[in-house]
Amino acid sequence: MVLRLKTLNLSFKKDGVMFLLSIFITAFIISLAGVSDAGEPNRPNILWIYVEDMNDWMGCYGDKIIKTPAIDSLAAKGVRFDRAYMPAGVCSATRSALITGTMQTTFGIHNHRSSRDNSAGRFPSLGMIRLPEGVLTVPELFRKAGYYTYNQGKDDYNFVYKRERLYSNKNDWRGRKSGQPFFAQIQLRGGKNRPVKTVDPAKVPIPPYYPDTSITRREIAHHYDCVLKTDQEVASIISRLKKDGLFENTVIFFFTDHGMRLLRHKQFVYEEGVRVPLIVHWPGEKNPVAAGTVRKDLVSGIDISVTSLALAGIKIPAHMEGRNVFAPQYKPRSFVISARDRCDYTIEHIRTVRTDRFRYLKNFLTDRPWMQPQYRDARPHTKEMKKLFAEGKLNPVQARFMGPKKPAEELYDHSADPHEINNLASNPEYSKVLQAHRKILSDWMAATDDKGQRPEAEEGLAQVYFRWKDTCVNPEYEPVRKKYSATLAEITAAARAKADAKRKRLIQERKKRRLEKKGEN
């Protein structure tokens, strides 16, 4: 492997001014004959520290509430991306995109938790989605190149796959052959953690679209506690890499799959739902950019996939839509797309375009509120928001998201409105900006054949119905309900019988243990 130092000039326009960002980058010049050779010396390990449900409330991103020394250390010696956006605001859609290096909408794997058999084995092939012939996932490409691959945690992909083709059974880099490089994913629970309560709710900031209540404050303080817990876990991973002598040859990608669990964050595609922390850390002297580099260009989550392959010297398949953000001829994106589609049983269809200054959203189902029936309905924050709205105690900014309908289009100017609360779509002064963003989206949807333009197949909705039953209230479920209601009754009865049998067995086992213990005495 030959390393050659080059200078990469990144130009981007902001508020009508052209800026030039020059950074040093190492171009990996690898002979084609050595790309897939497991014996290629010094090939870097690639590690994704993949965090669930978390925003960038960290020291290196300027947050002052808590200290995150481990995450900050990665940023201090690597590259911090300030405008990285995930393809979706929910885990399975994002993960399906990243594992293929392609937008989830391109392959029709955009609806949350698709390709799951919820029929108790009655219809195992119903609604199953398969990737196009010849398409290999990122771990399969690493394996083909001689890498040891594993994923320590959830997969959550919306297509049919055989896990053994993607990952090794042993979820540890110690399972590889001597000298073999690895591509690993370590999944951290992030915002789903149950951390020790540390942060004082009275000291946390409240976004203007949420009411300043004790419940909201507890939720936000909880998320800060989750970030603290995650930082400790990152420190443990770094320590273990160093202990095993791997830190100096491991490229670390630290990122999250989408924003935190509050209503306008997770699942939706506003800024705080899809903008995530992204840090790439190189070991020691192999860092191809100046330590502590900060990138302001727009980056998509699928760029992580392509960049990872490129750093390992693996040829990028033609179907991948991501970009190598460290390529010598890298051209920054002029826009990033994110998509919202069905989440659990809630059918929705939203697309968003993020450009340097603006965010544009297209709401295709304007007859439905943002707060349709959904899985968070029983949570205290959701209940409180609905109660306050019904009582007229929310201000207009807070009440808007709880209203009965949503507009067809939204446009926000981030130079003046970072919280995205002043919709400019109907403002004539921004008509040209609105038209330009409309065209970006329509051109992109046509070019990529966005599969969300077509309704989800009845077969796929049937599997959702088997899982969520009577909570499937959207009109799209009506044909499914008529066709499969008897099947659902059978599945429910069988599940109840199985649960009853298990409960009786446990009671008998406990009774047996008590009798045995009594006999011993």
N, C-alpha and C positions, 0 to 999 in steps of 0.2 A: 504494500500500500504506500503510495506517495502522497504526501501532504503538501499543498501549495497554497500560500497565503495570498489572498486577493482582497481588493476593496470593492464593496458592494454599495452602489449609490441608490438610495431609495428616495424617490420624489413623490410628494403628495400635495394636494391642494387643500387649504383650509381657509374658509371665509374669503375665497377669491385670491389668496396669496399662495404662491408656489414655494414649498420648502424642500430642501435637499438634506437628506440624512445619510451620512456616510458611515458605514460600519465595516469593520474587518471581518472577513469570513474565510473559513478554511474550506476549500473545495476538495472533496475526496475523489481523487482520480484513481479508479480501480479498473484493472484490466477485466474484460468480459469473462475471460477464462477463470478468473478468481472469484467472481461474484458469488457463485453458489458452492464454492469449495469450502467444506467444513474445516479444512486445515488452514484457511487464510489467516495469517497471524494478525493479532491486535485488532480484530474486528470488535467494535464496541458492543457491550451489552446495552439493551434498551429497556428501561423500566418506566412503566406508566403507574404513577400513584394517582388513582382514579377515585375521586371523592363524590359522594352522593349529596344532593340537595344543599349546596353551600355557595354563599356569595363571597366576595373578596374582602371581607371585613378583617383585614390583616395589616400588620405594621408596615410591611413593604408596599402596600397599596395606600398608605397614608392614614389608616385608621388609628385613632388615639385611645380607643376604649380599652384595648387589650394589647398584650405583647405576644408576638409569635416568632420567637427566635429561630426555630428550626426552618420554617418556611422562608423567613427573611434571609437566612443564610444561603438558601438555594438561589434566591433572587440576587443577592449581593455578589455572587460569583458566576451568575449565569445571565439569562435574558428574561426580563419581565415584560409580558405583553399586556398592555392596558386596555386593548379593545379586541378581546377574543370573544367570539359569539358561537354558541352551540346551535346545531340545526333545529333543535326543538327544546321546549321547556319541560319535557318529561323524559324519564330515564330510558325506556325501551326504544323510543324513536331515535334519541341521541345515540345510544349504544349501537343500534343497528346501522346508523350512518357511519360512525367512526370505525366499526369493525370491517366495513366494506370500502371505506375511503370515498363514499359516494352519498349524496343526499338521499335520505330515506324515501323521499317522494319519487325518486327516479326508478327505484326497484319496487315500488308499491308496498313498502314495509314501514309505512308512516303511522298506521293506526296502532295505538298503545296495546301491548300484550296480544298481538295477533299470533296466529299459528300455534295456539295452545289448545290441546284437546281437553275440553271441559265436559265432554259427553260421557264420562265414566267408561270409555272404551267402546261406546256404541257407534260412534262415527269418527274414528281416529284420523281419517284423511279429509274430513269436511273442513273447508276453509283454509287448508294449509297452503302456505306460500313458499315457493322455492326460488332461489336465486337463478338468474339466467345461466344456461350451460356455459361452462368455462370460467365463470367468475369465481375467483378464490378470495377468501377473507384475508385480512392482514396476518393473523397468526399462521394460516396455511402457507402464505408466501414466505414468512420467516422460516417455517419448518423446511420448506423446499430449498431454502438457502443454507440449510445446515444448522439453524438455530434451535435451541431447546426452548419450548414455549409452555407457559402455564398461566392460568388465571386464578388467583386466590380470591374467590368471591363470586358474585353473581355474573351471569352472562346477559340474560334479558334481551335476546334477539328476536325480532319479529319474523323469522323465517325458519324453515326446517333445516336442521343441521345435525351432524353427528359430532358430539363434543370431542371424541377421541381423535378426530381428524384435525381438530384445532389445537388441542391442549394435551399435555402429558398428565398422567394420573397423579403424579406427585407435585403438589403445588408449592414447590420450593426450588430455588436455584441450585441447591445441593444435590438435586436429583439428576443433574446433567452429567455428561461425560467430562473427563478431565480436559480442560482447555476449550470446551465447547461454549460459544457465546449464547446468551439467553435473551429472549424477548418475554418479559413478564409484566403482568398486570396485578397490582395489589389494590384491591377494592377496600376503601374505608367508608364507614357508615356516615361520616360527616354530620349533616343536619339531622340524621336519624338517630344519633347517639343519645344516650341518657347520661349526660355528664354531671359532675358535681356542680352544684349551684355556686358560682363564684362572682359573677357580674351583678352589680346592683341595678335592678330595673329602673330606679330613679335617675340613673345617669346615662341611659341609652337614648340615642336620637330617634325620633318618630317621623317617618315619611309623611308628607302632607295628605296622602290618599288613605291613611289609616287614622282612626280616632285615637286621641291620647287617653287611653284607659289603662287600668292595671293589667287587664288581660293582654292587651297589645304589648305593653312594656315587658311583661313576663315572657311573651313569645320572643321578642327581640333579644332580651337578655339571655334566654335559653340558647338562641342561635350563636351568640357570642361565646357562651360556654362550650357549645359544640365545636367552634373554631379552635378554642383552647385545647380541647381534647384531641382534635385532629393534629394540631401542632406537636403534641406529645407523641402521637403515633408516628408522625413523620420523623421526629428525632430518633425514635426507636429503629425505624427502617434504615436511616443513615448510619446509625451506630452498628447495625448488623452488617451492612455492606462493608464498612471499614474493618470490622472484626474478621470478616471472611476474605479480606484483601481484594475486594471487588470495586470499591468506590472509585478508584483511579481509572477504571476502564468502563464505567457505566454512565450512560446519558440518562438523566432523570427528567421525565415530563411530569409536572405536578399540575393537575387541573380538576375541575369539577364538572358534573354532567348537566347541571342547570342550577337555578336559584333555590333559595330556601322555601320552606313549606307554607308560608302565608299566602293569602288568596290571590293577590295580583302578581306574585312572584312565580311560584311553581305552576307548571302546565301552560301558563300564558306566555306570550312572546313580547312583552314589554322589556325594556332595558334590563331591569333587575331579574327578569326570568331567564334570560338567555346570555347575558354578559357574565363571563366567569373568569376567575383567576387562571392564568396560564403562565407557568414558569418552566423554562428549559435550562437545565444545569449540566455543564460539561465538567469533567474531572481535570484538575490540575492544569498543566500546560497545554492540554488538548483543546482548550476553549477557543472556538473559532471567532468569537467576538470579545470585545472588551468586557471585563467583569463589571456587572452592574448595569449593563445596557438596558435601556427602556425603549420598547417599540410602541409607537402610536398608530401604526397602520392597522387596517381592518383585517382580522384573521378569522377564519371559520374553523370549527371543531374538526372538520374533515381534513384540514391541513395538518393536524397532528399525525394522522395516519400516514399520509404521503411523506411527510418530513422524516418520520421514524424509519420508514423503508429506505429512504434516500441516504440517511446517515449510516445505514448498514450496507450500503452499496447494492441494494436490490432494485432491479428495474421496475419502474412504476407501470402497472397495467393501464391500457388505454381507457378502460371504463372509469377509472378513478377521477373524481372531480376536484379533489383536494390539490393543494399546491405545496411544494417544498419551500418553506419560508426562509430557508438558508441557501437557496440555489444562487449561484453567481449571477444568473440572469433573471432573478426573481422580480416579478412585476406585482406591486401591491394591488390588492383588490379595490375596485371603486365602490363595491357594495357587497353586503353579506345578506343572505336570505335565511330566515328561520320560519318554521311551519308549526301550526297547531292543528291537530286532527282529533279523532276520537280518543278520549282518555277514559279508560275503564268503560263504563256504560254511557258516558256523556258524549253525544255526537256533536262535533264542532268542526269548523273549517275556517281558519285564519291564516293569512300569509303576511309576512312583514319584510320590508327592505330597510336595511340600515346603511346609510351612506355616511360620508364624513361628518356632515352637520345635521342631517335629518333622519327621522324614523317615520316610515310610512306603513300603515297597516290596512289590509283589505279584509273586511268582515263579510264573508259570503252568506252567513245565516243571520240576517239582520232581524228576523222575527223572534230570535231567542236571546234571552238576557245573557250577560257574562256569567252570572251566577245561576246556571241551570242546576238541577239536582245533580249532586256529585258526591264523591266518597268522603269529602271533608265536612259534610253537612252536620254531623254529630259533634264536631269539635267545638270547644268553647269559643274560640275566636269567630268562627263562622256564625254560631248561634247569636253571639253578641252583635255582630255586624247586621244581621237580619233584624234583630230586635230593635236596634237603634234606628235603622232605616224605617221600619214600620212606625216607630214613634216620632219620626221627623227630627231626630236628634243628630243626624249627620249633616255636615256642611255640604254645599254643592259639589265640591271636589270629591269628598268621600262617598256621597250618595250616588254619584254618577255610575260607579261600577256596580252598584246594587240595583240599578234601574231595570225596568221591564224590557227594554230594547237597547240595541247598540247601533251606532251609525255604520253606514256602508264603508266609510273610509275615515282614517285618522292620520294626521300629519303633525309631527312635533319637531320643533327647532331646538336642538340640544345646546345651542350657543346661549339660549335664554331660558330654557325649560328642561333641565336635566331630569326632572321627575316625570316628564311626559303627562302633564295635566291640562295643558292648554291646546286643545285640538284646533289646528289651523286649516283643516280641510275645506271649510266653507268660507275662509277668508280670501277675498278676491286678490289681495296683494300677493298671495302665494299660489295663484292658479298655475303659473308656469312650473313652479317646483312640484306641485301636485301632479301635473301632466307628465313631467319627466319621470317621476317615481312610478306612476301607473305603467308607463312604457317599460321601465326596467323590469317590473314584475311580470307583465304580460309576455314580454320577450323571453324572459327566463322560463316561465311556465311552458311556453311553446317549445323552446330549445331543449329542455330537459324532459319533456312530456310528463310533467307533474301529474302523477297518478291520482292525486287528491281531487282533480277536476271531475272525476267520476265517483259516484256513490260506492260505498263499501259493499262488497258482494254479500248476498243474502247468507251464503254459507259461513262467511266470517262472522256476521252478526249473530248467527245461530249459536256459535261457540260462546259469544259474549252473553247471550241470553241464558245459556246453560249455567254460566258462572254467576251472573248477577240477578237473574230471575226477575221479580216484579219491579226492581229498581230501573229496569230498561223501559223508560216512559216516552222516549222520543218516537215520533210517528214512523220512523224508518223500521222500527221493530214490529209493527203491526202484522205484516205478512209472516214474519218469523214466528210470532206468538201463535198465530192461527195454525201454522204448519207443525210446530214442535211443542205445543203446550202439553200434549199427552206424554211425549218423551221426557219433558222436564219433570212432570209429575212422577214418572218412573225413576228418574235419576235421583230426585229428592227423597223418594221413599226408600230407595236402596241405600242412599247415604245415611238416612236416619236409622235404618236397620243396622247398618255397619257400626254407627256410633253407639247405638244401644248395646250391641254385642260387645263392643270394646269396653264400655262402662261396666257391664256385668262381669266381664273377665277380670277387670281391675279390682272390682269389689270382692270377687272370689279369691283373688291372689292376696289381697290385704287380709281377708278373713283367715286364709290358710297360714299366713305369716304370724298372725296373732295367736292362733292355736299352737303353732310350733314353738313360739316364744313362751307361751304359757306352760307347755309341756316341759320345756327346758328348766323352768323354775320349779 
